[in-house]
C-alpha cells in the first residue's frame, strides 16, 4: 500500500448491495484485507460489525444488503468492490468474515472466489429451513440457492465454521457436516452457545482477540473458556429434527413424550426450549414450565453463561412466566418475574409478562 488509498462507499441499485471501504489507519498495516458481511436487521446505510473492526489495523470492506436478498444475486457487485479494495491495498491475505446472514455471504464468497479464508459464525448451509433466520424473510431466490455443504467438500481455502449448538438450525448444520469428508482446511467448531455465537464470543473478548491479527487459533481460544460442546452427532440431529417437525406442524404426542425422555435436553437448553414450546402447543403449560426450568438449569451450568446474549436469555424467562400464568400458577409466576427483574434490572414490566 502506498499510503494514498482513500475510502469509498456506495450502493448498487440492481442488487441492493451497499458497501463502505475503510483504508488502513497506517500505510504499513495493509497486510490483511477484511471483507465483513453484515448480519440481519442492519438498516440501509449502516454496516454490521463496523464498530468491532474500528480499532483494528486492517483495511476493511463492509458489505450489506436487504435481508430478503441474503446476498443472493449480489455476486457481481461484491466482486467489483472487492477488486477495488484489493487494488487500493494489495493485501497479503484476504479474510471473509460474517455472522448469520453475513456468515452465508462470507462463506459463499470465499468458496466461489477461492482467494481468501473465511470465518462464518452460524452459517445456514441451506437457506429457508423451517425455523431458520432466512425463513423469516424467505425470498424466491432462496429456493434455488445451492446447499453450501457441497462446495465445502471441495474447498481450496481455509474455512472456519462456528455453530452454536443451542440453536436447532446450527445444530442441524453441524450434524450434516459430520457425515461428510471435508478438506483439512475446513474446521467446524461446535460451541455451547446459541445462534448468536458471535455475540457470545464478543462479550467474552474472544472475537476481538481473533480479529486483531487473525493469527490466533479460534478453537484454542474457545477451548480455554470451555466453550467446545460435547454433544454427539446423533443428539444434534435429533434436536434439529424435532425442532423442524415442530416448526412444520408434524409433531405427534408420542414424539413429544419421547423427547421428554431424551437426556440431551438436560444438557442443551435449546432442546429443552423446543420441547417446552411443543408442550405449550399441546395445551400443557405446567409441563412446559417444567421443561423451561430444566433449560434454565442447563444455561446456568454452561460455560460463559453470564456472557450469553441477553435477548436469547430473556426468552426462557418470558416463556416460563407465560407458561406458569397459563397454568394458573400466578404465585410462582410472580416470584419468577421478581427474580427476572433482579437478573435483568434494566428491563421493566416483568410482573406484567403473560
N, C-alpha and C positions, 0 to 999 in steps of 0.2 A: 504493500500500500504506500502511496506517495505522500499521503497527508492532506491531499486536496479533495478527497471524496466528500460529497455533500449528501445530505439526507434527501429523501423524496417520498411522496405519498400520492395515492390516487385511488380510483375506483373504476372497475370495468363494467360498463352498463350491460353488456351482453350476458355475463355470467353472474354478476353480483359480487365478485371478489373485490375486496378492498385491501390496501397494503400501506405500510409505513416502514421505510428503511431508516435505521439509525446507525450512522457510522460509528466506528470505534472511537472512544474518547482520546486515544493517542495513536499516532501512525504506526508505532511499533507493536501494537497489540491486536493486529488483524489476523491472528493465527487461525481463529475459528469463526466461521460464519454460522450463526444460529438462525435457523428459519423456524419461526414459532407460530403455530396454528392456534387460533382462538377456539375456546370451548363454546358450549351453548350459552344462550342468553347474554351474549356480549353485544350491546347495541351498535348500530351502524356508526362509524366514526371513531369507535374505540377498539382496543385490541386486548385480548386476554393475555395474562402473564407479563404484560409490559412492565408493571412495577417490579415483578420478581427479577427481571433481567436488567433493571435500571442501573444497578451498581456493578454490573459485570463489565469486563473489558472487551467483550466481543462486539463486533458489528452485528446488528440484528435486523432481520426482515420479518416484520409482524404481518400476519395474514388473517383475514376474517371473511365470512360470507354469511348470508342469511341462513338461519337454522334449517329450513326445508331443503336447502341446496346441499348441505353437508359436504361441500367441496366437490360434488359431482358436476362435471361439465366445466370446472374451473381450470382444468389442466393446462390449457394454452396460456391463460393469463398467469398462472402460477409459474410456469416455466419461463415466461418472458421476464417476470420480475426477479426471479432467481438469477437469470442471466445478467440482468442489470446489477444486482448486488455482487455477483461474482466478479464482474468487470471492475466494479468500484473497489473491491477489497483484495482480490487474488488470494483467497484463503488457502491454507494448507489442508484444512478439514471443513466439512460441512456437516452440521448436526440438525436433523429434523426433529422437532420437539412439540408435543401436544398432549392434552388430556381430553378424554371423552370424544366429542366431535372432533376436536383438534388432534386427538390420537389417530383417528381414522385418516385425517388429512396428512399427518406426518408420515404414517406408515405407508399409505398408498403412494405418496410422492417418493419416498425413499426406495420402495420396491420398484416403482416404474422407472425412476431415473438411474438408480444404481451408482450414484456418485457421492453418497454421504450416508452416515449412520443415522439410526432413528431411536428415539426414546418415546414410547407410546404408553400412556397411562390410562388404563380402562378402555382399550380399543374394542369396538364392535367389529368382529371379523365379517359377519354377515349382517347387513342392515335390515331394520324393520322387524326384528324378532319380537314376539309378544312380551310386553313389559319393559322393553328397552327404551333408552333415551331417544333413539332415532324414530321409534314407532310413534312417539308423541307428535312428531312433525312429519309423518310419513309423506313422502312425495313420490310421484310416479317413477322418477328416475331411480329410486332405491330398489325397485323390483328387479331391475336388470343390472344392478351393481354387483361386481364379482365378489365372491367369498375370498377374503384375503388369506385364508388358510392355505389355499393352493399356491399363490405366489410366494408365500413364506417358505414353502418347501424348496423353492429354487432361489432363495435369497443369496445375493452375492456380496451384500454389505452387512456390517454389524447391526443387529436389531435387538433392542431390549423391550420386551413386552411386560407390563405390570398389570396384574389382575387383582382387584380387591375381592377376595372370595366370600365376603359377607353379602355380596350382591349376586343374585341368581344369574344374570346375563354374563357378568365377568366370570363367575364360576363355570358356566357353560363353555365360555371361550377357552378357559384354561383346560377343562376336561377334553374339549375337542382336539386341542393340540397335543395332548398327552399320547394319543394313539398314532401320531404322525412322525415320520422320520424327518427331522429338521437339521439344517446345517449347523455346524458347531458355532457359527457366528450369531445364531438366533438364541437368545436367552429368554426364558419365561420365568418370571417371578410371581409367586403366589403370596399375597400379603394378607395378614389378619387385619383387614380394612374394608370399608365399603367401596362403592363405585368411585367416590371422590377420594381415591387413594392419594392423588397428588396433593390435595388439600391437607391430608393427614401428614404426608411427608414434609410439606412446607412448615406446618406447625412444629414438627419435630426437628426442624432445621436441616433435614436431610436433603431436601430439594436444593437449598442454597449451596450446600457443600458440593453437590453433584455438578451444578451448572457453573460453579466458579471457574473451573478449567476443564471440565469433562475428563478429568484424569483420575477420578475416584471410582472404585468399584461399587456400584449401586447395591448389588446383592450383599456385599460385605457391610455396607452402611446400614442396611435394613436388618441384617442378621445381628449386628451389635445391639440393636434395640429389641430383639426378639420378635420381629415382625413377620418372619418367614412362616407361613402356615403349613401345618402338617396334615391337612385334610386329604384324603385319598381321592384318586380319580373317580372311583365309584360313588363316593359321598358327594362330590361336586356335581357329578352327572345326575344323581338322584335329586339333589336340591334344585338344580336348574330345571329338570324335567317336571318336578312338582309345581314350581312357580309358573312354568309355561302352561301347564294344564289348568292352573287356577286362573291365569290371565285370559285364557280362551274358553273358560266355562266347561272344561272337560273333566273336572274332578268328581269323583264319586265319594259317598260317605265311607266306603271301605278304604279308599285311598287315603282319606284324611285320617282315619283311625290307624292305618298302618304308619303314616307319617308321625303320629303322636308316639309311636313306639320306637321311632328311629333315634338312637342315642346321639346322632350327629347334631341334632338341633340344640342339644345342651351345650355344644361347643361352638356352634355357629349361630350367632343371633339373627342373621338374615334368614336362616332356615326356620327358626322359631317364629319369626315375624310372619313369614308366609303361611305357616300352619295356623297362627292366630287369625290371620285375615280369612283363611278358609273357614275356620270355626265361626267367626263372626258372620260370614255369609250364610252359614247354616242356621243362624239364629241361636248360637251357643256362646253368648258374650262372656259368661263367667269362665268357661273353659278357655276362651280367647285370652282373657286377662291372665290366666294361669300360665299360658304359653309366653305371654309378654313379660311376665315376672321371670320366667326362665331365661328369656332373651336378655333381660337386664343384668341378670347374674353373669351371663356369658360375656357381656360387654364389660362389666366391672372387672372381670378376671383377665381381660385381653390385654396384650402389651400395648403401651402407648394409649391407654384408654382415655386419659384426660385430654389428649390431643386429637381425638376423633372429631370429625366435623360436627359442629353443634346442630346444624339443621337436620342431620341424619339422627343424632342422638335424641332430639326432641320428638321425633316421630314415635318412638317407643313409649314415651311418657304420655303423649297426647292420645294415642290409640288405646293405651291401657286405661287411662282415666275414662275415656269414652266407653270402653267395654264394661268397666265397673258400673258406670251410671246406667248403661243399657240393661245390666243385670240386676238393677235395683240396689246395688251396693254403694249408696251415696256416702255413707260414713267413710268407707275405705277409699272412695274416690276423692273425698275432701282431704283426707290425710295424705294421699299420694300427690294431690295438687299442691299442698303446702310444701311437701318435700321437693317437688319440681321447682317451686318458687325459690327454694334455698339453693338448688343446684344451678338454676338459670335466673339469677336475680334481676337481670336486665329485661326480662320478659314479663309483661304484665298479663293478667287475665287467666292465670292457671285455674283459679277457682270457678271460672265460667266455662272451662273446657267441657264439651259434651261429645 
